[in-house]
């Protein structure tokens, strides 16, 4: 009987009543119309009144009705982001930069991770976000899909970041080729006969572009092109490859496709008794926060993820607000940062 009474009490308990616009208006001492203007980010409210309304909203825990606001403004005030491998350094930095840029534009962000590298999985993620009432979606397409084409819902504004620049959608990407070329040219300029490459996963757009630029730069310089070693972006994979490279006396310079693999590579070289940069010069890509504090500090390529986030949000807002005269593609140029992990080869080294 007690259980029945408890169940009956739970059923009869009233649902939580969220503060209304009238409650906010009463606390702030303004009209409901003024509260509506502030909630919809209208500009015809003076700063003092806006602050009073926002303070009342925060004190009461007021949550604007997004559906009602959309009827007034035509927007939900939210952006969606679809991404593979949200824990990877580059993806995580890109997602954080998009969230920061969206916040500056008064938009919230809904994230959706995708595991399967298929167009069907991406489309499913898009449908899920559209049910959450987003105004536009950024696809961080860091990995190749099962089809070269990409067909997304035509009614939804879309920007592709770090993906296939052949798509018809507006896109933002780092100039991966320029970054890789600058690293290889730097090492060749130091006097190394050639540069070995520890590439990222074969299904990564960024890894593929860096590897292609590495090979092209060596070929253009008339330098030998060594076989490519592949890692999975992790320091562990860099360490494993490094154990093999350390046994090759002809290896005097290695370009790792990201800093984590470069860190593992340097550890393997150290354990094998080959000094960096005395015996082997090592360069990475990304310029992670730890790069200047490694021993030795790592030469790498700096990528400005904040700029990428701003470009992604700006291109989305152009579509959302009907602006069609702006650029549809924005490339961010990375910058080579030379530190102590690269140096000229020792005389007579690198010969077989």
Secondary structure, DSSP 8 states (H G I E B T S, - for coil): -HHHHHHHHHHHS-------HHHHHHHHTS-HHHHHHHHTT-S-S-HHHHHHHHHHHHHHT----HHHHHHHHS--SEEEEEEE-TTSHHHHHHHHHHHHHHHHTT-EEEEEEE-S-SHHHHHHHHHHHHHT--SEEEEE--B--SSS-----TTSEEEEESS-TTSSSEEEEE-HHHHHHHHHHHHHHTT-S--EEEE--TTBHHHHHHHHHHHHHHHHTT------EE--SSHHHHHHHHHHHTT-TT--EEEESSHHHHHHHHHHHHHTT--TTTT-EEE-SB--TTGGGSSS--BEEE--HHHHHHHHHHHHHHHHTT--SS-SEEEE--EEE--TT-----TTTT--
